[in-house]
């Protein structure tokens, strides 16, 4: 809904800013982005940011909570 409400250009700028903020806050080695709107990102991603399928995102998120 937000993407449609604010438009593609503004939405992409916000996503880009969110990625930059996550980089500073978490110092990630690799950032995986999933979800239906991930395919709508229209700017060049850095090599350490990758778009993945919803299935991979759910599996990866669930593994964070799995007891070893």
C-alpha positions as CSV (number, residue, x, y, z in Angstrom):
1,X,0.0,0.0,0.0
2,X,2.7,2.5,0.9
3,X,4.5,2.0,-2.4
4,X,1.3,2.8,-4.3
5,X,0.4,5.7,-2.1
6,X,3.7,7.5,-2.2
7,X,4.8,6.5,-5.7
8,X,7.7,4.4,-7.1
9,X,10.3,7.1,-6.9
10,X,9.8,8.0,-3.3
11,X,9.4,4.4,-2.3
12,X,12.7,3.5,-3.9
13,X,14.4,6.4,-2.2
14,X,13.1,5.3,1.2
15,X,14.2,1.7,0.6
16,X,17.7,3.0,-0.4
17,X,17.8,5.1,2.8
18,X,16.7,2.1,4.9
19,X,19.5,0.0,3.5
20,X,22.0,2.7,4.3
21,X,20.6,3.0,7.8
22,X,20.8,-0.8,8.3
23,X,24.4,-0.8,7.1
24,X,25.4,1.7,9.8
25,X,23.3,0.2,12.6
26,X,24.2,-3.5,12.0
27,X,27.4,-3.5,10.0
28,X,26.1,-6.4,8.0
29,X,28.3,-8.7,5.9
30,X,25.3,-9.5,3.6
31,X,21.8,-8.2,3.5
32,X,19.1,-10.3,2.0
33,X,15.8,-8.6,0.9
34,X,12.7,-10.6,0.2
35,X,9.0,-10.0,-0.3
36,X,6.8,-9.2,-3.1
37,X,7.9,-5.6,-3.5
38,X,11.6,-6.5,-3.5
39,X,11.4,-7.1,-7.2
40,X,10.3,-3.5,-7.6
41,X,13.5,-2.0,-6.4
42,X,14.8,-0.1,-9.4
43,X,18.2,1.1,-8.2
44,X,21.6,-0.6,-8.3
45,X,22.2,-2.6,-5.2
46,X,25.7,-2.9,-3.7
47,X,27.3,-6.4,-4.1
48,X,26.6,-7.2,-0.4
49,X,22.8,-6.6,-0.8
50,X,20.8,-9.3,-2.6
51,X,17.2,-9.9,-3.5
52,X,16.0,-13.3,-2.6
53,X,12.7,-15.3,-2.9
54,X,10.1,-15.1,-0.2
55,X,10.6,-18.8,0.6
56,X,14.4,-18.3,1.3
57,X,13.6,-15.3,3.5
58,X,11.1,-17.2,5.6
59,X,13.5,-20.1,5.9
60,X,16.3,-17.8,6.9
61,X,14.2,-15.9,9.4
62,X,13.0,-19.1,11.0
63,X,16.5,-20.5,11.4
64,X,17.4,-17.5,13.6
65,X,15.0,-18.9,16.2
66,X,15.9,-22.6,15.9
67,X,17.6,-24.0,18.9
68,X,20.9,-25.7,18.1
